[in-house]
Amino acid sequence: MQQKEKTVSKLRRPFVAAGAIVGAVGSGFYLYHSAARATVGGDPVWTRFVNVALIMFVSIYLANLLRRGVERFIGKG
């Protein structure tokens, strides 16, 4: 059986890169403010790790959704 080749959008890489940059900035902002308000019983390290991973995932996922919307709007999809 032959598989169909999927066409990859030219906008995919810039949108994912922008989402990763936004996620990195958001994660840095979260970690900075989390450390600044650290009290005696602050968040455990695993909680911070999970929150950073969620911030990165959501920002890249939303960038991909935004790309799909832009492609539909300009008529490429």
N, C-alpha and C positions, 0 to 999 in steps of 0.2 A: 504494500500500500504506500502511496505517496502522500506526504503531508503538504498542506498548503502553507506557503510562506506568508507570515503575517507582515503587513506593512507597518513600520514604526514611524510615528509622527515625528516631524522635525522639531516640533515644539516640546517633545517629551523631556529631553535632557535639560533644557533651560528651566522648565517649570520644576522638575525634581531638584535641580541644584538650588533654585530659589527657595523651595520648601525646606531643603536641608539647612540653608543659611538662616532662614527664619527660625527653624527649630533649634539651631545652635545658639542663636541669640536669646531665644526664649528660655532655653535650658540654662544658659549662663545667668540670665536675669533671675530665674528661679533659685539657682544654687547660691547666688550672691545674697539674695534676700533671705533665703533659708538659713545661711550662716550668720547673717547680721542679726536675726531675731532668735538665735539659738539660746535656749534657756537651759536649765539644769537637766530637764527631761526632753531634749530636742528629738527631732525625727531620727529614727535609726537609718543607717547607711543604706539598707536594702530598700527602704521607702523612697529615699532620694533617687536611687538607681531606677526604680520602677517609674517614678514620676518623670525623670529625664527621658526614659525610653518612650513613655506615652506622649510626651511633648513632641519628640522627634517623629513618632509614627503619625500623629494627628496632623502635624504641619506638612509632612510629605504627602499624606493622603488627601488633605484639602487642596494642596497645590495641584495634584493630579485631577481632582474633580474640577478645579478651576480651569485647567487646561482643556478638559473635555467640553466644558461650557464655552470656552473661547473658540474652540474648533467648530462647534455647532453654530455659534453666532457668526463666524466668518465664512461658514459654509464648506469647510474642508472635510467634515466627517459625515 
